[in-house]
Amino acid sequence: MHINTKNNKSKFRLFSLHNWFRKKIKLSMQELFDILPTSLVKSISSLSMDKLMEVRLRRSGVSINYCGKFRRLNVSVSAKEIEDVIVKAAKNSVYAYNDMIKNGYISLEHGIRIGVCGEVVPGKTIKNFTSLNIRIPHEVKNCASAVFEEIVNNGRVKSTLIISPPGFGKTTFLRDLVRLVSDCGFNVLVCDQRYELSGDLGKNTDSMRGADKEFAFSRAVRYMRPDVIACDELTEEEDFVSVEKAIDGGVKVLCTMHGERMTKKIRGMEKIVQLSSTSVGKVERIYDA
């Protein structure tokens, strides 16, 4: 009897990836349920968790982003319940998470990020929380494969900027692009400043979690010697300077930026991937920088 070992290995790998992805979703959802009020958990527990994108808590009510569309839930939350979400997310030590909170967010272990609104004490903290935006991470395998050969060809990676409005799949696209580049044999260093780029990042990826871009693009690049460095959300002028210095030093860069079009020239950037502003994760076009 002949056994097709190659096909069996392929099926086993697909099965393993599927199980890994299901486990990842389960961990994120358990993390979410552990911090939410019981009444809200009951309202969303019957939903398909791979389609739940956001949960927004306000004193005026609760809404969710489900399948890319917002809907309000017939459930309310008190100021105390909103505060309790942050306390639980911070593992009962809000002070220990204050560096995140004063910057408007708090990140959990498995990639969930909570945007925080309330009373701002400039440079110190945010208190008296009024609303939260809980964003649930999702992996979409091969969402970057359609443009991959334009970014990686002839044995080299082209520095690439991914642009889209907030919530339209930049981080998901970047995560998959990192995985594809890494699995081609390139050493990739991920600057995961806001703890959002967890998951399957490929076989040759190192992750620097919590590091700001200046640190990752100078010291970490020097010591880890990557072929490629990836980061999410260029915002400050210092971020652009760090990217340009890395490219000048011979390191390729994969990064993202909010917007609907390219508004700032980045020296050394080679490709621009513009995602759709109407359909999550869809590539509108790719062009030379």
C-alpha positions in Angstrom: 0.0 0.0 0.0 1.4 3.4 -1.1 1.1 6.3 1.3 1.4 9.8 -0.1 3.7 11.2 2.6 3.9 14.7 1.0 0.1 15.1 0.9 -0.3 13.8 4.5 2.3 16.3 5.7 0.5 19.1 3.9 -2.8 18.0 5.4 -1.3 17.7 8.9 0.2 21.2 8.6 -3.1 22.7 7.5 -4.8 20.9 10.3 -2.2 22.1 12.8 -2.5 25.7 11.6 -6.3 25.5 11.8 -6.1 24.2 15.4 -3.5 26.8 16.3 -5.8 29.6 14.9 -8.8 28.3 16.8 -6.8 28.1 20.0 -5.6 31.7 19.4 -9.2 33.0 19.0 -10.2 31.0 22.1 -7.4 32.6 24.2 -8.3 36.1 23.1 -12.0 35.5 23.7 -11.4 34.1 27.2 -9.3 37.1 27.9 -12.1 39.3 26.8 -14.8 37.5 28.8 -12.6 37.7 31.9 -12.7 41.5 31.9 -16.2 42.2 30.8 -19.3 42.6 33.0 -21.3 39.4 33.2 -24.4 41.0 31.6 -22.4 41.9 28.5 -20.7 38.5 28.3 -24.1 36.9 28.2 -25.1 39.2 25.3 -22.2 38.4 23.1 -21.2 34.8 24.0 -23.6 33.3 21.4 -21.9 35.3 18.6 -19.3 34.0 16.2 -16.1 35.2 17.8 -14.1 35.3 14.6 -16.5 38.0 13.3 -16.4 40.2 16.4 -14.1 43.2 15.8 -14.8 45.7 18.5 -16.8 46.2 21.7 -17.4 49.8 22.7 -18.5 50.6 26.3 -20.0 54.0 27.0 -22.2 55.2 29.9 -24.8 55.8 27.2 -24.8 52.1 26.2 -22.8 49.4 24.5 -22.2 48.8 20.8 -20.2 46.2 18.8 -18.5 46.0 15.5 -19.7 42.7 14.1 -18.9 41.6 10.5 -17.7 45.2 9.8 -21.0 46.8 10.9 -21.9 48.5 14.2 -24.9 47.5 16.2 -26.1 48.6 19.6 -26.8 46.0 22.3 -29.7 46.0 24.7 -27.4 46.3 27.7 -26.1 49.1 29.8 -22.9 49.6 31.8 -22.3 51.8 34.8 -19.3 54.0 35.5 -18.1 51.4 38.0 -18.4 48.6 35.5 -16.3 50.6 33.0 -13.7 51.2 35.6 -13.7 47.5 36.6 -12.9 46.5 33.0 -9.6 48.6 33.3 -8.8 47.2 36.8 -9.2 43.6 35.5 -7.3 44.3 32.4 -4.5 45.7 34.5 -4.6 42.6 36.8 -5.7 44.8 39.7 -2.6 47.0 39.4 -3.6 50.0 37.4 -0.4 51.8 38.5 1.7 49.2 36.8 0.0 49.8 33.5 0.0 53.6 33.7 2.6 54.1 31.0 0.0 52.6 28.6 -3.0 54.3 30.1 -1.5 57.8 30.0 -1.1 57.2 26.3 -4.7 56.3 25.9 -4.7 52.5 25.7 -4.0 49.3 27.6 -3.0 46.1 25.9 -3.6 42.5 27.0 -1.4 39.4 26.5 -3.1 37.9 23.5 -3.3 41.1 21.4 -6.6 42.7 22.6 -6.1 46.5 22.9 -8.4 48.8 24.8 -8.7 52.4 23.9 -9.4 54.6 26.9 -11.3 57.9 27.3 -11.8 59.8 30.5 -10.3 62.8 32.4 -6.8 63.4 31.2 -4.1 64.6 33.6 -1.5 65.8 31.0 1.6 63.7 31.0 0.5 61.7 34.0 -2.5 59.5 33.5 -6.2 59.2 32.5 -8.7 58.8 35.3 -12.5 58.7 35.8 -12.9 56.5 32.7 -16.0 57.3 30.6 -15.7 55.0 27.6 -13.7 52.1 26.2 -13.1 50.7 22.8 -12.0 47.1 23.0 -10.4 45.9 19.7 -10.1 42.1 19.2 -7.2 41.0 17.0 -7.9 38.7 14.0 -5.5 36.8 11.7 -6.3 36.5 8.1 -3.8 34.1 6.5 -2.5 35.1 3.1 -4.3 38.4 3.0 -1.0 39.9 1.8 -0.2 37.2 -0.7 -1.8 39.0 -3.7 0.8 41.7 -3.6 3.7 39.7 -2.0 5.6 39.2 -5.3 5.7 43.0 -5.9 7.2 43.5 -2.4 9.6 40.5 -2.4 11.3 39.4 -5.6 14.7 38.5 -7.0 15.9 37.7 -3.4 15.2 41.1 -1.9 12.5 42.9 0.1 11.3 46.3 -0.9 10.6 48.8 1.9 6.9 49.1 2.0 4.3 51.5 3.7 0.8 50.2 4.2 -1.9 53.0 4.3 -5.6 52.9 5.3 -8.1 54.7 7.6 -8.3 53.4 11.2 -10.0 50.0 11.5 -9.5 48.9 7.9 -7.0 46.1 8.3 -3.5 47.7 8.4 -2.3 45.7 11.3 -3.8 42.4 10.0 -2.2 43.0 6.6 1.2 43.8 8.2 1.1 40.8 10.4 0.5 38.5 7.4 3.2 40.3 5.3 5.7 39.8 8.2 4.9 36.1 8.2 5.3 35.7 4.5 8.6 37.6 4.4 10.0 35.7 7.4 9.0 32.3 6.0 11.0 33.2 2.9 14.2 33.1 5.0 14.6 36.8 5.9 15.4 37.7 9.5 12.6 40.1 10.6 12.5 42.2 13.7 9.1 43.3 14.8 8.7 46.5 16.9 5.5 45.8 18.7 5.1 49.0 20.7 1.4 48.5 21.5 1.4 44.7 21.9 -0.8 44.2 18.8 1.4 42.2 16.5 1.3 38.8 18.3 0.4 35.6 16.5 2.1 33.6 13.7 4.8 36.0 12.6 6.9 33.4 10.7 9.8 31.1 11.4 12.6 33.8 11.4 11.0 36.6 13.3 12.1 38.3 16.6 9.6 40.5 18.5 10.5 43.5 20.6 7.3 44.1 22.6 6.7 47.4 24.3 9.7 49.1 22.7 9.2 52.5 21.1 10.4 53.0 17.6 13.5 55.0 18.4 14.8 52.2 20.6 13.9 49.4 18.2 15.2 51.1 15.1 18.5 52.0 16.7 19.6 49.7 19.5 17.6 46.6 18.6 18.6 46.9 14.9 22.3 47.1 16.0 22.2 44.1 18.2 19.8 41.8 16.4 21.0 42.6 12.8 17.7 42.0 11.0 17.3 42.0 7.3 13.8 43.6 7.7 12.2 45.6 10.6 8.4 45.9 10.9 6.4 48.4 12.9 2.8 49.6 13.2 1.4 53.1 13.0 3.9 55.8 12.1 2.6 59.0 13.8 5.3 61.3 15.2 8.0 63.0 13.2 10.6 61.0 15.2 9.0 57.8 13.8 9.7 58.9 10.2 13.3 59.9 11.1 13.9 56.4 12.7 12.5 54.7 9.5 14.7 56.7 7.2 17.8 56.1 9.3 17.2 52.3 9.3 16.7 52.3 5.5 19.9 54.4 5.1 21.7 51.7 7.2 20.6 49.0 4.8 17.7 47.5 6.7 14.4 47.1 4.8 11.3 48.5 6.6 7.6 47.3 6.6 5.3 49.8 8.3 1.8 51.3 8.4 0.3 54.7 8.7 -3.3 56.1 9.1 -4.8 57.8 6.0 -6.4 57.4 2.7 -3.4 58.4 0.6 0.3 59.1 0.9 0.8 62.6 2.4 4.4 62.4 3.5 7.5 61.4 1.5 9.6 58.9 3.3 13.2 58.7 2.0 14.1 55.2 0.8 10.5 53.9 0.8 9.9 51.8 -2.3 6.3 50.6 -2.3 3.0 51.9 -1.1 0.1 49.5 -0.4 -3.2 51.4 -0.2 -6.0 49.5 1.5 -9.6 50.2 0.8 -11.5 52.8 2.8 -14.8 50.9 2.3 -13.9 47.2 2.6 -11.7 45.9 5.5 -8.4 44.4 4.4 -9.0 44.8 0.6 -6.0 46.2 -1.4 -7.1 49.2 -3.4 -3.8 49.5 -5.2 0.0 49.1 -4.9 2.4 51.6 -6.4 6.0 52.9 -6.3 6.7 55.4 -3.6 
